[in-house]
Amino acid sequence: MIDDGDIIVDYKPNRPVRSASQQLLLTKPTRTVLAQCSFTSAASNIWNSLPEHLRQCCDLETFRRRLKTYCLAPFMLPELPNRTYE
């Protein structure tokens, strides 16, 4: 992950848990709505909400392709049956 002076911090639990290998980011508690909209809070919440197969991508190009598919999947039309017109 990009580390810009502890703005975004990787989640590292103190004891062995199953979530340790999921590449999550630490979400710091916030007191106000304005703080929840900050980059640090919003970025870590959005990253942690992504499916694991996206967070585990090995390179940037694969991540971009899978993220695009993930975001656009709800808007894709189902395949229409093959019709022949006489």
PyMOL CGO cylinders between C-alpha atoms (Angstrom):
from pymol import cmd
from pymol.cgo import CYLINDER

trace = [
    CYLINDER, 0.00, 0.00, 0.00, 0.98, 3.61, -0.43, 0.3, 1, 1, 1, 1, 1, 1,
    CYLINDER, 0.98, 3.61, -0.43, 2.24, 4.97, 2.84, 0.3, 1, 1, 1, 1, 1, 1,
    CYLINDER, 2.24, 4.97, 2.84, 2.27, 8.75, 3.02, 0.3, 1, 1, 1, 1, 1, 1,
    CYLINDER, 2.27, 8.75, 3.02, 3.41, 9.45, 6.56, 0.3, 1, 1, 1, 1, 1, 1,
    CYLINDER, 3.41, 9.45, 6.56, 0.95, 7.09, 8.29, 0.3, 1, 1, 1, 1, 1, 1,
    CYLINDER, 0.95, 7.09, 8.29, -2.08, 8.53, 6.50, 0.3, 1, 1, 1, 1, 1, 1,
    CYLINDER, -2.08, 8.53, 6.50, -3.11, 5.07, 5.30, 0.3, 1, 1, 1, 1, 1, 1,
    CYLINDER, -3.11, 5.07, 5.30, -1.99, 2.23, 7.55, 0.3, 1, 1, 1, 1, 1, 1,
    CYLINDER, -1.99, 2.23, 7.55, -2.13, -1.52, 6.91, 0.3, 1, 1, 1, 1, 1, 1,
    CYLINDER, -2.13, -1.52, 6.91, -4.21, -3.51, 9.38, 0.3, 1, 1, 1, 1, 1, 1,
    CYLINDER, -4.21, -3.51, 9.38, -1.90, -5.71, 11.47, 0.3, 1, 1, 1, 1, 1, 1,
    CYLINDER, -1.90, -5.71, 11.47, -3.66, -7.55, 14.31, 0.3, 1, 1, 1, 1, 1, 1,
    CYLINDER, -3.66, -7.55, 14.31, -1.77, -8.27, 17.53, 0.3, 1, 1, 1, 1, 1, 1,
    CYLINDER, -1.77, -8.27, 17.53, -2.71, -11.93, 17.52, 0.3, 1, 1, 1, 1, 1, 1,
    CYLINDER, -2.71, -11.93, 17.52, -3.19, -14.49, 14.74, 0.3, 1, 1, 1, 1, 1, 1,
    CYLINDER, -3.19, -14.49, 14.74, -6.62, -14.09, 13.12, 0.3, 1, 1, 1, 1, 1, 1,
    CYLINDER, -6.62, -14.09, 13.12, -8.06, -15.11, 9.76, 0.3, 1, 1, 1, 1, 1, 1,
    CYLINDER, -8.06, -15.11, 9.76, -8.38, -11.49, 8.63, 0.3, 1, 1, 1, 1, 1, 1,
    CYLINDER, -8.38, -11.49, 8.63, -4.60, -10.98, 8.86, 0.3, 1, 1, 1, 1, 1, 1,
    CYLINDER, -4.60, -10.98, 8.86, -4.10, -12.19, 5.27, 0.3, 1, 1, 1, 1, 1, 1,
    CYLINDER, -4.10, -12.19, 5.27, -6.91, -10.11, 3.70, 0.3, 1, 1, 1, 1, 1, 1,
    CYLINDER, -6.91, -10.11, 3.70, -4.85, -6.95, 3.04, 0.3, 1, 1, 1, 1, 1, 1,
    CYLINDER, -4.85, -6.95, 3.04, -7.16, -4.67, 4.99, 0.3, 1, 1, 1, 1, 1, 1,
    CYLINDER, -7.16, -4.67, 4.99, -6.45, -1.09, 5.98, 0.3, 1, 1, 1, 1, 1, 1,
    CYLINDER, -6.45, -1.09, 5.98, -6.75, 0.23, 9.51, 0.3, 1, 1, 1, 1, 1, 1,
    CYLINDER, -6.75, 0.23, 9.51, -9.89, 2.33, 10.02, 0.3, 1, 1, 1, 1, 1, 1,
    CYLINDER, -9.89, 2.33, 10.02, -9.50, 4.90, 12.72, 0.3, 1, 1, 1, 1, 1, 1,
    CYLINDER, -9.50, 4.90, 12.72, -12.62, 5.87, 14.68, 0.3, 1, 1, 1, 1, 1, 1,
    CYLINDER, -12.62, 5.87, 14.68, -14.09, 9.26, 13.78, 0.3, 1, 1, 1, 1, 1, 1,
    CYLINDER, -14.09, 9.26, 13.78, -16.30, 11.55, 15.85, 0.3, 1, 1, 1, 1, 1, 1,
    CYLINDER, -16.30, 11.55, 15.85, -17.86, 13.74, 13.19, 0.3, 1, 1, 1, 1, 1, 1,
    CYLINDER, -17.86, 13.74, 13.19, -19.44, 13.35, 9.76, 0.3, 1, 1, 1, 1, 1, 1,
    CYLINDER, -19.44, 13.35, 9.76, -16.81, 15.67, 8.34, 0.3, 1, 1, 1, 1, 1, 1,
    CYLINDER, -16.81, 15.67, 8.34, -14.05, 13.38, 9.59, 0.3, 1, 1, 1, 1, 1, 1,
    CYLINDER, -14.05, 13.38, 9.59, -15.82, 10.38, 8.00, 0.3, 1, 1, 1, 1, 1, 1,
    CYLINDER, -15.82, 10.38, 8.00, -15.64, 12.17, 4.64, 0.3, 1, 1, 1, 1, 1, 1,
    CYLINDER, -15.64, 12.17, 4.64, -11.89, 12.75, 4.91, 0.3, 1, 1, 1, 1, 1, 1,
    CYLINDER, -11.89, 12.75, 4.91, -9.61, 10.93, 2.46, 0.3, 1, 1, 1, 1, 1, 1,
    CYLINDER, -9.61, 10.93, 2.46, -8.07, 8.73, 5.13, 0.3, 1, 1, 1, 1, 1, 1,
    CYLINDER, -8.07, 8.73, 5.13, -11.36, 7.48, 6.50, 0.3, 1, 1, 1, 1, 1, 1,
    CYLINDER, -11.36, 7.48, 6.50, -13.16, 7.17, 3.15, 0.3, 1, 1, 1, 1, 1, 1,
    CYLINDER, -13.16, 7.17, 3.15, -10.26, 5.46, 1.37, 0.3, 1, 1, 1, 1, 1, 1,
    CYLINDER, -10.26, 5.46, 1.37, -9.78, 2.81, 4.05, 0.3, 1, 1, 1, 1, 1, 1,
    CYLINDER, -9.78, 2.81, 4.05, -13.53, 2.12, 4.26, 0.3, 1, 1, 1, 1, 1, 1,
    CYLINDER, -13.53, 2.12, 4.26, -13.86, 1.78, 0.49, 0.3, 1, 1, 1, 1, 1, 1,
    CYLINDER, -13.86, 1.78, 0.49, -10.76, -0.42, 0.23, 0.3, 1, 1, 1, 1, 1, 1,
    CYLINDER, -10.76, -0.42, 0.23, -11.96, -2.71, 3.04, 0.3, 1, 1, 1, 1, 1, 1,
    CYLINDER, -11.96, -2.71, 3.04, -15.39, -3.03, 1.39, 0.3, 1, 1, 1, 1, 1, 1,
    CYLINDER, -15.39, -3.03, 1.39, -13.91, -4.41, -1.85, 0.3, 1, 1, 1, 1, 1, 1,
    CYLINDER, -13.91, -4.41, -1.85, -14.09, -8.18, -2.36, 0.3, 1, 1, 1, 1, 1, 1,
    CYLINDER, -14.09, -8.18, -2.36, -10.97, -10.07, -1.40, 0.3, 1, 1, 1, 1, 1, 1,
    CYLINDER, -10.97, -10.07, -1.40, -10.19, -11.10, -5.00, 0.3, 1, 1, 1, 1, 1, 1,
    CYLINDER, -10.19, -11.10, -5.00, -9.74, -7.41, -5.84, 0.3, 1, 1, 1, 1, 1, 1,
    CYLINDER, -9.74, -7.41, -5.84, -7.54, -6.62, -2.86, 0.3, 1, 1, 1, 1, 1, 1,
    CYLINDER, -7.54, -6.62, -2.86, -5.33, -9.65, -3.59, 0.3, 1, 1, 1, 1, 1, 1,
    CYLINDER, -5.33, -9.65, -3.59, -4.47, -8.63, -7.19, 0.3, 1, 1, 1, 1, 1, 1,
    CYLINDER, -4.47, -8.63, -7.19, -0.83, -9.05, -8.11, 0.3, 1, 1, 1, 1, 1, 1,
    CYLINDER, -0.83, -9.05, -8.11, -0.41, -6.06, -10.43, 0.3, 1, 1, 1, 1, 1, 1,
    CYLINDER, -0.41, -6.06, -10.43, -2.05, -2.71, -11.17, 0.3, 1, 1, 1, 1, 1, 1,
    CYLINDER, -2.05, -2.71, -11.17, -3.40, -3.62, -14.62, 0.3, 1, 1, 1, 1, 1, 1,
    CYLINDER, -3.40, -3.62, -14.62, -5.21, -6.70, -13.28, 0.3, 1, 1, 1, 1, 1, 1,
    CYLINDER, -5.21, -6.70, -13.28, -6.60, -4.64, -10.40, 0.3, 1, 1, 1, 1, 1, 1,
    CYLINDER, -6.60, -4.64, -10.40, -7.92, -1.96, -12.77, 0.3, 1, 1, 1, 1, 1, 1,
    CYLINDER, -7.92, -1.96, -12.77, -9.59, -4.50, -15.05, 0.3, 1, 1, 1, 1, 1, 1,
    CYLINDER, -9.59, -4.50, -15.05, -11.23, -6.37, -12.17, 0.3, 1, 1, 1, 1, 1, 1,
    CYLINDER, -11.23, -6.37, -12.17, -12.31, -3.14, -10.46, 0.3, 1, 1, 1, 1, 1, 1,
    CYLINDER, -12.31, -3.14, -10.46, -13.95, -1.90, -13.65, 0.3, 1, 1, 1, 1, 1, 1,
    CYLINDER, -13.95, -1.90, -13.65, -15.80, -5.20, -14.05, 0.3, 1, 1, 1, 1, 1, 1,
    CYLINDER, -15.80, -5.20, -14.05, -16.85, -5.14, -10.38, 0.3, 1, 1, 1, 1, 1, 1,
    CYLINDER, -16.85, -5.14, -10.38, -18.17, -1.57, -10.59, 0.3, 1, 1, 1, 1, 1, 1,
    CYLINDER, -18.17, -1.57, -10.59, -20.00, -1.98, -13.89, 0.3, 1, 1, 1, 1, 1, 1,
    CYLINDER, -20.00, -1.98, -13.89, -21.47, -5.46, -13.27, 0.3, 1, 1, 1, 1, 1, 1,
    CYLINDER, -21.47, -5.46, -13.27, -24.77, -4.15, -11.76, 0.3, 1, 1, 1, 1, 1, 1,
    CYLINDER, -24.77, -4.15, -11.76, -25.39, -2.06, -14.89, 0.3, 1, 1, 1, 1, 1, 1,
    CYLINDER, -25.39, -2.06, -14.89, -24.63, -4.69, -17.52, 0.3, 1, 1, 1, 1, 1, 1,
    CYLINDER, -24.63, -4.69, -17.52, -27.59, -6.01, -19.45, 0.3, 1, 1, 1, 1, 1, 1,
    CYLINDER, -27.59, -6.01, -19.45, -28.21, -9.73, -19.40, 0.3, 1, 1, 1, 1, 1, 1,
    CYLINDER, -28.21, -9.73, -19.40, -27.46, -11.59, -22.62, 0.3, 1, 1, 1, 1, 1, 1,
    CYLINDER, -27.46, -11.59, -22.62, -30.44, -11.66, -24.94, 0.3, 1, 1, 1, 1, 1, 1,
    CYLINDER, -30.44, -11.66, -24.94, -31.42, -14.99, -26.47, 0.3, 1, 1, 1, 1, 1, 1,
    CYLINDER, -31.42, -14.99, -26.47, -30.24, -15.56, -30.02, 0.3, 1, 1, 1, 1, 1, 1,
    CYLINDER, -30.24, -15.56, -30.02, -33.25, -14.81, -32.23, 0.3, 1, 1, 1, 1, 1, 1,
    CYLINDER, -33.25, -14.81, -32.23, -33.52, -15.39, -35.94, 0.3, 1, 1, 1, 1, 1, 1,
    CYLINDER, -33.52, -15.39, -35.94, -35.88, -13.29, -37.99, 0.3, 1, 1, 1, 1, 1, 1,
    CYLINDER, -35.88, -13.29, -37.99, -37.46, -14.66, -41.16, 0.3, 1, 1, 1, 1, 1, 1,
]
cmd.load_cgo(trace, "trace")
